[in-house]
Amino acid sequence: MAGPAEIVERYFDAWTTGDFDTARSLLHDDLSFQGPIETLDSADALMASIKGLAQVVTGAERRGVVAAGDEVVVRYDLHTAPVPSAPVAEWYRVADGRIAAIEAYFDARPFAPMFEQRRA
């Protein structure tokens, strides 16, 4: 069985390359997601959000991965059409070989106009 860091890296590689089926397969159904823009309570809700985000993503550069037991942190630079580069840190908790929780940390202010347009 793959360790927590490998599971998280596979998930990161999958969602950042548009392989949403693989990304979804690595998440618990009742996944908990917390970020500066939204809080979600299921893997399907997270995947819907990621598919929307993917429409403006132009790349993601992984800068580092730190793992301790079942917890993994990924630090990366997210590149999007509206925001050329945004540093992001995501804290993952892995349980039973799948991601159970994600906490995302980034400066949401540059992204606010994009989400306001989606609500209108």
C-alpha positions as CSV (number, residue, x, y, z in Angstrom):
1,M,0.0,0.0,0.0
2,A,1.2,3.5,-0.9
3,G,2.2,5.8,2.0
4,P,0.5,9.1,2.8
5,A,3.0,11.3,0.9
6,E,2.8,9.1,-2.2
7,I,-1.1,9.2,-2.1
8,V,-1.1,13.0,-1.8
9,E,1.5,13.4,-4.6
10,R,-0.6,11.2,-6.9
11,Y,-3.6,13.3,-6.1
12,F,-1.8,16.6,-6.7
13,D,-0.4,15.3,-10.0
14,A,-3.9,14.1,-11.0
15,W,-5.9,17.2,-10.4
16,T,-3.2,19.5,-11.8
17,T,-3.1,17.6,-15.1
18,G,-6.9,17.2,-15.4
19,D,-7.1,13.5,-14.5
20,F,-10.2,14.1,-12.3
21,D,-11.1,10.4,-12.2
22,T,-7.8,9.5,-10.6
23,A,-8.0,12.5,-8.3
24,R,-11.5,11.5,-7.1
25,S,-10.4,7.9,-6.5
26,L,-7.9,9.1,-3.9
27,L,-10.4,10.9,-1.8
28,H,-12.8,9.6,1.0
29,D,-16.4,10.2,0.0
30,D,-16.9,12.3,3.2
31,L,-13.8,14.4,2.7
32,S,-13.6,17.6,4.7
33,F,-12.1,20.6,2.8
34,Q,-11.4,24.0,4.3
35,G,-10.0,27.0,2.5
36,P,-10.1,30.8,2.5
37,I,-12.9,30.9,-0.1
38,E,-15.0,27.8,0.6
39,T,-15.6,25.0,3.0
40,L,-16.8,21.6,1.5
41,D,-18.0,18.4,3.1
42,S,-17.6,15.8,0.4
43,A,-15.2,14.6,-2.3
44,D,-17.8,15.2,-5.0
45,A,-18.2,18.9,-3.9
46,L,-14.4,19.3,-4.0
47,M,-14.1,17.8,-7.4
48,A,-16.8,20.1,-8.8
49,S,-14.9,23.1,-7.4
50,I,-11.6,21.8,-8.8
51,K,-13.1,21.3,-12.2
52,G,-14.3,24.9,-12.2
53,L,-10.9,26.1,-11.1
54,A,-9.2,23.9,-13.7
55,Q,-10.7,26.1,-16.4
56,V,-8.4,28.9,-15.5
57,V,-5.3,27.0,-14.3
58,T,-2.3,27.3,-16.5
59,G,0.1,25.3,-14.3
60,A,1.2,24.3,-10.9
61,E,4.8,24.0,-9.7
62,R,5.3,21.8,-6.6
63,R,7.9,23.4,-4.4
64,G,8.0,20.9,-1.6
65,V,6.3,18.0,0.3
66,V,6.7,17.4,4.1
67,A,5.2,14.3,5.7
68,A,4.7,13.2,9.3
69,G,2.7,10.1,9.9
70,D,-0.7,10.4,8.2
71,E,-0.3,14.2,7.6
72,V,1.3,15.7,4.5
73,V,1.9,19.3,3.5
74,V,2.4,20.3,-0.1
75,R,3.7,23.8,-1.0
76,Y,3.2,24.9,-4.6
77,D,2.9,27.9,-6.9
78,L,-0.5,27.9,-8.6
79,H,-0.6,29.7,-12.0
80,T,-3.9,30.8,-13.4
81,A,-5.1,33.1,-16.2
82,P,-6.4,35.8,-13.7
83,V,-3.6,35.4,-11.1
84,P,-0.3,34.6,-12.8
85,S,1.3,33.1,-9.6
86,A,-0.1,32.4,-6.2
87,P,1.8,30.5,-3.4
88,V,-0.3,27.8,-1.9
89,A,0.1,25.4,1.1
90,E,-2.2,22.5,1.5
91,W,-2.3,20.3,4.6
92,Y,-3.7,16.8,4.0
93,R,-4.7,14.0,6.4
94,V,-4.7,10.5,5.0
95,A,-6.7,7.7,6.5
96,D,-7.1,4.1,5.2
97,G,-5.1,4.9,2.0
98,R,-7.3,7.8,0.9
99,I,-7.3,11.6,1.6
100,A,-9.8,12.4,4.4
101,A,-9.2,16.1,4.9
102,I,-7.6,19.0,3.2
103,E,-6.9,22.5,4.5
104,A,-5.7,25.0,1.9
105,Y,-3.8,28.2,2.8
106,F,-3.3,31.1,0.3
107,D,-4.0,34.8,-0.2
108,A,-7.6,34.7,-1.6
109,R,-7.8,38.4,-2.3
110,P,-6.6,38.2,-5.9
111,F,-9.1,35.4,-6.6
112,A,-12.2,37.2,-5.1
113,P,-13.4,38.8,-8.3
114,M,-13.4,35.4,-10.1
115,F,-15.7,33.9,-7.4
116,E,-18.0,36.9,-7.3
117,Q,-18.6,36.4,-11.1
118,R,-19.4,32.7,-10.5
119,R,-22.1,33.7,-7.9
120,A,-23.7,36.3,-10.2
